[in-house]
């Protein structure tokens, strides 16, 4: 994705995506042809279950002989800042794979997850929430892509105490960022043969801030006449998600709403342990578990080595597609889906008793 426009190269991609869809291949990202040269990837294992699930990805990549190599850095959520050498590595490699970074609650310590997004201008969060065959859920035919603005809104971090006992927190919305995320959402829908984009808002109350977001979405929508555009208030959206999730296709949201909507959609489709995601900017991309990036599991999960690696494995498939290795992405996705479909090797969150390593071995055994 060149910095000049998310739409760059869209005409070349259109035929490629049509071919992929015609062959029945799942398109979870914007595929592009590549030269096949090995690519460096910055690896941040993170906190809690992060080292377990990132090691799972490394093992599967090695078994596939995927043309990537990892540059590992230790980063933890209690650090004050992301180390400069880590940022430099990501700027050099353009791509990062990370486990969860724990975000302290209160205490004035800022989230390193948010810092990364701002430092690298990773303005688009993409979470794909879909039913996996073999994984029982209340709802069927769920295939939702939540595209969330990642750099402003309530996450601007502009808070101060006006007088003792009174805190002011600012929500910042700009036309530039609102138009940019709307363009990304519509371009993603166009390239992936999606039919509808739904803007999520609270413009009935926040008339200026969310009104600006809606105005930007409406303007961009006029440039994509083949894609249906509609709008929904965030509280009604949550109600519709838990009752009729199959009605949603691509959803574009401001920052905070997107976090809530993505986690809700993930829970409906099978849980955060199986939902892939990425944070994408004009020049860089960071791939991680799609929902609850700050959730690093508990000590028991780490001690018993029972963390679910599926979400990060599917996120790494998105990463491979982003790196222009679509055949490797297909192999990995297919192997993971086979393991879930067979139902023999499932971690506790999916109703099974398998360890992380047992799931990894099963995925490797199912690689074509």
C-alpha positions in Angstrom: 0.0 0.0 0.0 1.8 3.1 -1.2 1.6 6.2 1.0 0.0 8.1 -1.8 -3.3 6.2 -1.8 -4.8 2.9 -0.5 -6.4 2.6 -4.0 -3.0 2.5 -5.7 -2.8 -0.5 -8.1 -6.5 -1.4 -7.6 -7.1 -2.1 -11.3 -4.3 -4.5 -11.4 -5.6 -6.3 -8.3 -9.2 -6.5 -9.5 -8.5 -9.4 -11.9 -6.3 -11.1 -9.4 -9.0 -11.0 -6.7 -11.6 -12.3 -9.1 -9.4 -15.2 -10.0 -8.9 -16.0 -6.3 -12.6 -15.8 -5.5 -13.4 -17.9 -8.6 -11.1 -20.6 -7.4 -12.8 -20.7 -4.0 -9.8 -19.3 -2.1 -10.5 -17.2 1.0 -9.3 -13.6 0.4 -8.5 -12.1 3.8 -6.3 -9.4 2.6 -5.3 -7.5 -0.5 -3.2 -9.9 -2.5 -0.4 -8.6 -4.7 2.1 -10.4 -6.8 5.6 -10.7 -5.4 9.1 -11.6 -6.5 9.5 -14.5 -4.0 12.6 -13.1 -2.3 12.8 -13.9 1.5 11.5 -11.1 3.7 12.5 -10.0 7.1 9.8 -9.7 9.7 10.1 -8.0 13.1 8.9 -10.3 15.8 7.6 -9.1 19.2 6.6 -12.1 21.4 5.1 -9.8 24.0 3.6 -10.7 27.4 1.7 -13.7 28.9 0.8 -16.2 26.2 2.5 -14.1 23.5 5.8 -16.1 23.5 3.8 -19.3 23.3 1.8 -18.4 20.3 4.5 -16.5 18.4 6.7 -19.6 18.8 3.9 -21.6 17.3 4.0 -19.4 14.3 7.7 -19.7 14.0 7.5 -23.5 14.0 4.8 -23.6 11.3 6.7 -21.2 9.2 9.8 -23.4 9.5 7.8 -26.5 8.5 6.4 -24.7 5.5 9.8 -23.3 4.4 8.1 -20.0 4.2 10.3 -17.3 2.7 10.4 -15.2 5.8 13.0 -14.7 8.6 12.3 -13.2 12.0 14.2 -10.4 13.9 13.1 -11.0 17.5 12.8 -8.1 20.1 11.8 -8.2 23.7 9.1 -5.7 24.4 6.7 -5.7 27.4 3.6 -3.8 28.3 5.1 -2.3 31.5 7.8 -0.4 29.5 7.4 3.4 29.2 8.0 3.4 25.5 8.6 1.1 22.6 12.4 0.9 22.2 13.7 2.9 19.3 15.6 -0.1 17.9 12.3 -2.0 17.6 10.7 0.9 15.7 13.7 1.1 13.4 13.5 -2.7 12.7 9.8 -2.3 11.8 10.5 0.7 9.6 13.2 -1.3 7.8 11.3 -4.5 7.4 7.9 -2.8 6.9 6.2 -5.8 8.6 5.9 -6.9 12.2 4.3 -9.9 13.9 3.5 -9.5 17.6 2.0 -11.2 20.6 -0.1 -9.3 23.1 1.3 -6.5 25.1 -0.3 -6.1 28.4 -1.8 -2.6 29.0 -1.7 -1.5 32.7 -5.0 -0.2 33.9 -4.6 3.4 35.3 -1.4 4.6 36.8 -0.6 6.9 33.9 1.3 4.3 31.9 0.3 4.6 28.2 -0.5 1.5 26.1 2.4 0.4 23.9 -0.1 -1.1 21.5 -1.4 2.4 20.9 2.1 3.9 20.8 3.0 1.5 18.0 0.0 2.5 16.0 0.7 6.2 16.3 4.5 6.0 15.8 4.1 4.0 12.6 0.8 5.7 11.5 -1.0 2.3 11.4 -4.3 4.0 10.8 -6.4 1.0 9.8 -7.2 -1.9 12.1 -8.6 -4.9 10.2 -10.3 -7.8 12.1 -11.9 -10.6 10.1 -14.6 -12.4 12.2 -16.0 -15.5 10.5 -17.4 -19.0 11.3 -14.9 -21.8 11.1 -16.4 -25.1 10.0 -16.2 -27.6 12.9 -16.4 -24.8 15.6 -20.0 -24.7 17.0 -21.4 -21.2 17.4 -24.9 -19.8 18.0 -24.9 -18.0 14.7 -24.0 -19.3 11.2 -23.0 -17.5 8.0 -21.0 -14.9 9.9 -18.2 -13.3 7.9 -17.6 -9.7 9.1 -14.6 -7.5 8.5 -14.3 -4.7 11.0 -12.2 -1.8 9.8 -11.4 0.6 12.6 -9.7 4.0 12.5 -6.6 3.5 14.7 -5.0 6.8 15.4 -7.4 9.3 16.9 -10.9 9.5 18.5 -11.0 8.6 22.2 -7.6 7.0 21.9 -5.9 10.4 21.3 -4.7 10.3 24.9 -5.5 13.9 25.6 -6.7 13.9 29.2 -6.2 16.2 32.1 -7.6 17.1 35.5 -9.4 20.4 35.3 -9.8 20.7 39.1 -9.5 18.0 41.7 -12.2 15.4 41.1 -13.0 16.6 37.5 -11.2 15.0 34.5 -11.6 16.1 30.9 -10.9 13.6 28.1 -10.9 14.9 24.5 -12.2 13.0 21.5 -10.4 14.2 18.4 -11.8 13.6 14.9 -10.4 15.0 11.7 -11.6 15.0 8.2 -8.3 13.7 6.9 -8.3 10.5 9.1 -12.0 9.9 8.6 -11.7 10.1 4.8 -8.6 7.9 4.9 -10.2 5.1 6.9 -13.4 5.3 4.7 -11.3 5.0 1.5 -9.5 1.9 3.0 -12.8 0.3 3.9 -14.4 0.8 0.5 -11.2 -0.2 -1.4 -11.0 -3.4 0.7 -14.6 -4.2 0.0 -14.0 -3.5 -3.8 -10.9 -5.7 -4.0 -12.4 -8.5 -2.0 -15.7 -8.7 -3.7 -17.7 -7.5 -0.7 -21.1 -6.1 -1.2 -21.8 -3.7 1.7 -20.0 -1.2 3.8 -21.7 -0.1 7.1 -20.5 3.0 9.0 -20.9 2.7 12.8 -21.5 6.0 14.6 -23.2 8.0 17.4 -23.9 11.1 15.4 -27.3 11.5 17.0 -25.4 12.6 20.2 -21.9 13.6 19.0 -23.2 15.6 16.1 -20.0 17.3 15.2 -17.4 14.6 15.8 -19.3 11.6 14.5 -21.1 13.8 12.1 -17.7 14.6 10.5 -17.0 10.8 10.3 -20.3 10.2 8.6 -19.9 13.0 6.2 -16.5 11.6 5.1 -17.9 8.1 4.7 -20.8 9.4 2.5 -18.4 11.4 0.3 -16.2 8.3 -0.3 -19.2 6.1 -0.8 -20.2 8.1 -3.9 -17.0 6.9 -5.6 -18.0 3.2 -5.2 -21.4 2.9 -6.8 -21.2 -0.9 -7.0 -20.9 -1.2 -3.2 -24.0 -0.7 -1.0 -23.5 1.9 1.8 -25.5 2.2 5.0 -25.1 3.6 8.5 -26.0 2.3 12.0 -25.9 3.9 15.5 -23.4 2.0 17.6 -25.9 0.9 20.3 -28.3 -0.5 17.7 -25.3 -2.1 16.0 -24.3 -4.0 19.1 -27.9 -5.3 19.5 -28.0 -6.3 15.8 -24.6 -8.0 16.0 -25.8 -10.4 18.8 -29.1 -11.1 17.1 -28.5 -11.0 13.4 -24.7 -10.9 12.7 -25.0 -12.4 9.3 -26.5 -9.1 8.0 -23.1 -7.3 8.3 -20.3 -7.4 5.7 -17.7 -4.7 6.0 -18.0 -2.3 8.9 -16.1 0.9 9.2 -15.8 2.6 12.6 -14.1 5.3 14.6 -11.5 4.1 17.1 -13.4 3.2 20.3 -16.5 1.8 18.6 -14.4 -0.4 16.5 -12.7 -2.0 19.5 -16.1 -2.8 21.0 -17.6 -4.0 17.7 -14.6 -6.2 16.8 -14.6 -7.9 20.1 -18.3 -8.5 20.1 -18.2 -9.9 16.5 -15.2 -12.1 17.5 -17.1 -13.5 20.4 -20.1 -14.3 18.2 -18.0 -16.0 15.5 -16.1 -18.3 17.8 -13.9 -16.3 20.2 -10.9 -14.0 20.2 -8.6 -17.1 20.1 -9.5 -17.7 16.4 -9.9 -14.3 14.9 -7.1 -12.8 12.8 -6.2 -9.2 12.4 -3.7 -6.6 11.4 -2.9 -2.9 11.8 -2.0 -1.3 8.5 -0.6 2.0 7.4 0.7 3.5 4.2 4.2 2.0 4.7 4.0 -0.5 7.6 1.9 -3.3 8.9 1.7 -5.0 12.3 -0.1 -8.4 12.5 -1.5 -9.7 15.7 -4.5 -11.4 17.3 -7.5 -9.7 15.8 -9.4 -8.9 19.0 -8.3 -8.1 22.5 -4.7 -7.3 21.6 -4.1 -6.2 25.2 -5.4 -9.5 26.6 -2.4 -11.7 27.3 -4.1 -14.6 29.0 -3.6 -15.7 32.6 -0.8 -17.4 34.5 -2.6 -20.8 34.4 -2.7 -20.7 30.5 1.0 -19.9 30.4 2.0 -22.5 33.0 0.0 -25.3 31.4 1.0 -24.2 27.8 -2.7 -24.3 26.7 -2.9 -21.0 24.8 -4.8 -21.0 21.5 -2.4 -20.3 18.6 -5.1 -20.2 15.9 -5.7 -16.4 15.9 -2.0 -15.6 15.4 -1.5 -18.4 12.8 -4.4 -16.9 10.8 -3.0 -13.5 11.3 0.4 -14.7 10.0 -1.5 -16.0 6.9 -2.7 -12.4 6.4 0.9 -11.3 6.8 2.1 -13.8 4.2 -0.5 -12.5 1.8 0.5 -8.9 2.5 4.1 -9.9 1.8 3.0 -11.2 -1.6 3.3 -14.9 -0.8 -0.4 -15.9 -1.4 0.3 -19.7 -2.0 2.0 -20.0 1.5 -0.9 -18.1 3.0 -3.4 -20.5 1.4 -1.5 -23.5 2.7 -1.4 -22.2 6.2 -5.1 -21.2 6.2 -6.2 -24.5 4.8 -4.2 -26.5 7.4 -5.6 -24.5 10.3 -9.2 -24.9 9.0 -8.7 -28.6 8.6 -7.5 -28.9 12.2 -10.6 -27.0 13.5 -12.9 -28.9 11.2 -11.6 -32.3 12.4 -12.1 -31.1 16.0 -9.5 -33.5 17.5 -7.0 -30.9 18.6 -8.7 -27.9 20.2 -7.6 -25.8 23.1 -9.7 -25.2 26.2 -11.3 -22.0 25.0 -12.7 -24.0 22.0 -14.0 -26.8 24.2 -11.0 -29.1 23.8 -8.1 -30.2 26.0 -5.1 -29.8 23.7 -2.0 -27.9 24.5 -0.5 -25.2 22.2 2.1 -27.6 21.0 -0.4 -30.3 20.1 -2.3 -27.9 17.9 0.9 -26.8 16.3 1.8 -30.4 15.4 -1.7 -31.0 14.0 -1.4 -27.9 11.8 2.0 -29.0 10.5 0.7 -32.5 9.8 -2.1 -30.9 7.7 0.2 -28.8 5.5 -0.1 -29.7 1.9 
